[in-house]
Amino acid sequence: MYKKILMAYNGTHEGRIALFECAEMASFVKAETHLLAVGTPSMSMFVEGFEGTIPEQGSAQAQKLMKNVLAEGLAALAQRGYSVTGHLAVGEPVAEICRLASELKCDLIVVGHKRKHSRLGRWWRGSISANLADHAPCSILIAMAPTGASHAIGPGARDLQATQG
C-alpha cells in the first residue's frame, strides 16, 4: 500500500482533522510519515513592477507562525505516539507540496479541505486541494471534517485558528 506519506498541515480545523486521519492511516500501514507546513511569501512579491524590498518583519513573522504551526502539529502527533518528520517551506503551497512529495518519493499526499458553501466562493478563493490534484506526483487523500467534529491539539490551537480565520 503506501510507504511514504506527506501531510500538508496549516493548523486549521480541517488541517487537524487531516493530521489525525493521516497519522492513524500511516500507523496502520506502517508508512514513513512527513509533516509539511508552508508559509506563503509576501503578496508584494507578486505585484508586477514592484520595486523595493519586502518588509523583513512581515516575512519573519509569517515564518515564525508556520514554525509554530509545524511544532504544534509534531507535538500533537508525538503526544499520541506517532513518529513523524517535520518540514518547513516558504512559497506557493501547491508547488511546495509537490516539490517535497517528489523529492521524498511519497506515494500519498494528505490535505485538509474546508467545504465552501457556494460555487462563487470556491472560484474566488481557489482551492489548494483542487489545484494539487492537477499537479501532484502521487495519489491525494483530501480529508474533510464531518459536521460538529473537533480535534483540539493544544492550548494555542484556538489562537492560531483565530489569526488564520
Secondary structure, 3 states (H helix, E strand, C coil): CCCEEEEECCCCHHHHHHHHHHHHHHHHHCCEEEEEEEECCCHHHHCCCCCCCCCHHHHHHHHHHHHHHHHHHHHHHHHCCCCCEEEEEECCHHHHHHHHHHHHCCCEEEEEECCCCCHHHHHHHCCHHHHHHHHCCCEEEEEECCCCCCCCCCCCHHHHHHHHC
